[in-house]
Amino acid sequence: MFTRAACITANRILNLKNVKQLVHQTAATMSGTGNSTLLTSNLWDSDPELFSLIQKEKHRQQAGLELIASENFTSLSVLQCLSSCLHNKYSEGLPGERYYGGNEVIDEIERLAQKRALEAYNLKPEEWGVNVQPYSGSPANLAVYTGMVEPHGRIMGLDLPDGGHLTHGFQTPVKKISASSMFFESMAYKVNPETGLIDYDQLATAAKLFRPKMIVAGISCYSRPLDYKRFREICDSVGAYLFSDMAHISGLVAAGVTPSPFEYSDVVMTTGHKSLRGPRAAVIFFRKGVRTVNAKGEKIMYDLETRINNAVFPGLQGGPHNNAIAALATAFKQVKSPEFVQYQKQVVANAKRLAAKLMEKGYTITTGGTDVHLVLVNLQGTGLSGSKAEKILEKVSIACNKNTVPGDKSALNPSGFRLGTPALTTRGLLESDFDKVVDYIDKAIKLGLEASKISGPKLVDFNRVLDTDATILKKMEALRNDIESFSKSFPMPGYPDY
Ligand SMILES: Cc1ncc(COP(=O)(O)O)c(C=O)c1O
């Protein structure tokens, strides 16, 4: 921890020195253009109103306990790429085939990002290709469906209330919610409501009836490894592609602490910003080479490279975000370091401790624990809803999100909340620190129950009690102060002040 704190201080000094030098040079060069102030002022001078909001958010991130399973605190190197000159460049097309001039360096950067993305998962370039241009996970998923499934072709994904993602075809009985259900025909598969585990038998039966072109193996809230082999068998039984969306677990996969989807998948997507700890961006890996051998012994080749690349651009996107691509490159470099592997092991160890300690205190954890970075707490029968839990936790500076639990009838009023360990593990918290985190969560939930007794069942009344009841307010303030001083004792990567 000392080393990390010292490192952050050193970076701060280095950073401020560089900024001053740069401002000086730029101001000198720009004088005479009539707009030097617009171009050379620091944000804190040119727009103090906005800068103070950014600082306020920085304070929130430092003072609170960040337990949102999809979030992380990225490195200084990633932030530096994101705010670099690469942001200025247009480079539609792929390296060596651009629609604009001046892309020699951008080509090198994108090729480096591609090479490192493959290396991060030990993939051979003759077997796998990668597109590093998707802006984020949702557009990347749409690019996969656009490239590989014809409009209104059929896809199957884990239902959102069961732990899948919106972009895996989510729709309600009355409304198509996601573009993945509007422009493609989707059918959900489910978890077993008793165990919380994916019901692969049900998926196999439904797939035979629905005959999807693609099955999505991917989760946003599921605490056990996916059985990719079983997914592959089901896909093969109906001739479907297997698309693994490893956005949540890609850091764990890179570190080898959870099973990898690559052996069995045709296409794999990840975002950069969750457990991978990189930039807000996404990449799509696609198979190359032989897909299958037909009855006549002829090799049928994959044709995914052009289909995926064309779906990303020009199908769905324009100019790539070169600053984000560079940030991906440096994040993929980091995943090969022993420190990153150790970090991911700690992410899982912390999640296991979080689940175990919560269970010790009497909480119900879906699937009875976790093997990954997240934990789903089931509040059914406790008298507190997921929304109320999220609210009281937020009020005492613990960030998490309400979540459906298996068997929930309404996604609007879920009975649980989801917790994840990647962000706090980045700040250096170990298992013993997570014992403290559990104590704080438990105190907050008990306070929530106290407030709920006063308010009755409605969320609006509950919120009013949190905002007005003097006793509750006093207790919340005391707990929040404890939590914030605990949280502030851990270092944070990035720029020191914003
Ligand atoms: C499994 C999964 N896929 C895709 C996405 C979408 O990513 P983004 O928010 O970058 O669009 C998410 C986001 O939470 C996710 O959990």
The ligand as an ORCA input file, in Angstrom:
! r2SCAN-3c Opt
* xyz 0 1
  C     -22.328     -8.719    -19.860
  C     -22.403     -7.313    -20.367
  N     -22.370     -7.099    -21.681
  C     -22.442     -5.854    -22.196
  C     -22.554     -4.763    -21.382
  C     -22.694     -3.418    -22.004
  O     -21.564     -2.652    -21.863
  P     -21.629     -1.062    -21.966
  O     -22.248     -0.567    -20.717
  O     -20.183     -0.701    -22.145
  O     -22.442     -0.721    -23.180
  C     -22.574     -4.932    -19.992
  C     -22.665     -3.753    -19.112
  O     -22.919     -3.771    -17.974
  C     -22.509     -6.245    -19.465
  O     -22.584     -6.476    -18.161
*
